[in-house]
Amino acid sequence: MSMISCDMRYGRSDEQKRALSAGLLRVVSEATGEPANNIFFVIREGRGINFVEHGQHLPEFVEGNANDKELIARLK
């Protein structure tokens, strides 16, 4: 059984998390040949301060970021 682990900041809606998991399960299944129902997917959420990018702690997630809409559209 394959496993996908995703860490992200708190704040995404259930709909966003469902779209993310469905899209990732689909593309991993296509890439590996592993049936999607044999892939375990877990999302771990944390505060922005727990994520560091380019040496800077990230702010808390803000709903409605343009990148989120684009990502969700590509995963559908």
N, C-alpha and C positions, 0 to 999 in steps of 0.2 A: 504494500500500500504506500503510495506517495503521500507526502505531506507538504502543504503550503502554509507558511506562517507570515502574517502581515501585522506589522506594528504601525500604528498611526495615532494622531492626536484625537482626543475626545471631540465630538461635535458633529460627526456625520450622521445623517438620518438612517433609519433602518432600510429605507429604499436604496440609498446610496450603497450601503454595505451589501445588500442583496445583489445589486447590479455588479459591484466589484467582484463578489464571490462567484456569481454566475459566469461572468466574463473570464475570470482567471481559470476557473475549472474547465471551461470550454477550450481555451487556448492551450492549456497544459495537456489536456486530453488529446487534442489534435497533434500537438508536438511530440508527445511520448507514446501515443497509442493506448495509454492507460484509460480504461473507462472512467468517466467523471464520477460515477458512484463508488469508485475505489480510491478516490483522492480525498484525503482529510484536509480541511481548511480551517484555520483558526485566526481570528482577529484579536489582537491585544491593543487596547487603547490606553493612552496616558496623556498627561498634561504637556503642554508645549515646552515647558522648562526641561522636560526629560529628553528632548530631542535637540541635537546640536548639528548644525549644518554650516560648513565653512567657518568653524570656530565660534559660531554664534548660537545661543539658545533661541529656539523658535518661539514666537508668540503663541497664544492660544489660537486654535482653529477658528476661522470666521466663515460662517455659512455663506454660500453664494459666490465663492471665488470662481472666476471664469475658468480656471484650469479644471476644477471639479466637474463642471458641466461638460467640458470637452472630453474628459476622460470617460465619464459615464456614457456619453454618446458613442464613443469608439468601442466600448465593451459590449454594447447591445447588439 
